[in-house]
């Protein structure tokens, strides 16, 4: 047997019986091709394989260091979903475990290959001897140590663009990989003692950890509890997938990425990308991404980016932030920065270029559409001020003319103004520098309010009674703040009234309650319909003359409704 059987057994149990059986079939059908083995002993080896799956061929990487799983990776969807052993990984282990053709003769050094059995013999007894020595002295080394560290390591999967994080535990003398975070969670909850190795035998209490690492400890506890809950309550899935969530690491969801960044900001952390381990710094700032506008000739311009956009960065989404990952830094950026500077950068990346050229005729679009979004990241130093003035749009002014038509609909005519230039954007398109984005935002305001486009007459119409009421009651205030609103005298005369009854005359005649309604500020013939709307908890009633009567928070109408509904009455 060429693999540490404790590790192998754990992996076989994790995947479940169904996938284990499928992996055995893969081996039997010779669907596993071992491409590279670097083997020292059963506790230290690295293997890469290509497994012919049901739908595609998948590259697999497995490495074991000092009896601890250092890396499992596969290109299949199952691995990318669960970050745990899949049937292709297990098939690779089964293929090399106990197979004579993958013995030490696979090593790079011929001399080392020739005497590898003897090396294994020496290591076996040397390791055993050292273990006995460590057992004698190890108990007193760290059991009472209150400076135990938790060291994170980020793994970035270039295929799925996802991150996960795993941890080591120990001191400066020796770190051990936390292979099972749920087991660690249980040890902490129960305050149990556990021996990780010769140099770490500790009681799992918060006081025994370095104070600087308490936030990391809390992070592990929170997410390990989630992993435990999901795995314990997914029995039907468990039978096929083994553990639904991998217990050796935490997949950094949008929220978890925000959390871990808050903990690790301004620190340097190990990261593994494409099997290469380096370090990154967690930087609470935006990256230095700049664009410069340059003039090529009298008819052409170009926008240049100051960084290589080909394959040296990744954009990763958090819940509240967006993250920009380079070779040695992880920057935290606002969502606004993502929608501006990073969005422009992606245009360069999609087109595999560091410069974007455009003609003189396209300059107005650049100044009206692109520049307002990324103004802080673009420099115009090489362009003359007079030339910039020529293409820079003047301040946009918006005039809105309001009136009621013969059907009591609100009609809105919109005019855009740039200095002395004034035009209807629904039918005219003058060739001047314009604030295109601001124009679109202004027109969108009408759509959100409920106005319909009357394309034939180049205007907007608000036809729904409730939307008209809302417009007159509150929306028009926002319009007046944002635009120059001009209304006809008829429009101004329309109002939202509150029912006013003055003094109510009441008398009893022939055992009936009589109410005098002559003092109301609306036509008494509409009273019955008004009360019906009020009983249905409507916000308003539209009078026959087109005015609105608000039925909200009115003591008079509430009193009258209570009086009438509680007695026999005649109106």
Secondary structure, 3 states (H helix, E strand, C coil): CCCCHHHHHHHHHHHHHHHHHHHHHHHHCCCEEEEEEEEEECCEEEEEEEEECCCCEEEEEEEEECCEEEEEEECCHHHHHHCCCCHHHHHHHHHHCCCHHHCHHHCCCHHHHHCHHHHHHHHHHHHHHHHHHHHHHHHHHHCCCCCEEEEEEEEEECCCCEEEEEEEEECCCCEEECCCHHHHHHHHHHCCEEEEECCEEEECCHHHECHHHHHHHHHHHHHHHHHHHHHHCCHHHHHHHCCCCCCCCEECCHHHHHHHHHHHCCCEEEEEECCEEEEEEEECCCCCCCEEEEEEECCEEEEEECCCCCCCCEEEECCCCEEEECCCEEEEECHHHHHHHHHHHHHHHHCCCCEEEEEHHHHHHHHHHHCCCCHHHEECCCCCHHHHHHHCCCCEEEEEEEEECCCCCEEEEEEEEECCEEECCCCCCCCCCCCHHHHHHHHHHHHHHCCEEECCCCEEEECCHHHHHHHHHHHHHHHHHHCEEEECHHHHHCCEEECCCCCCEEEEECCEEEEECCCCCCCHHHHHHHHHHHHCCCCEEECCCCCEEECCCCHHHHHHHHHHHCCCEEC
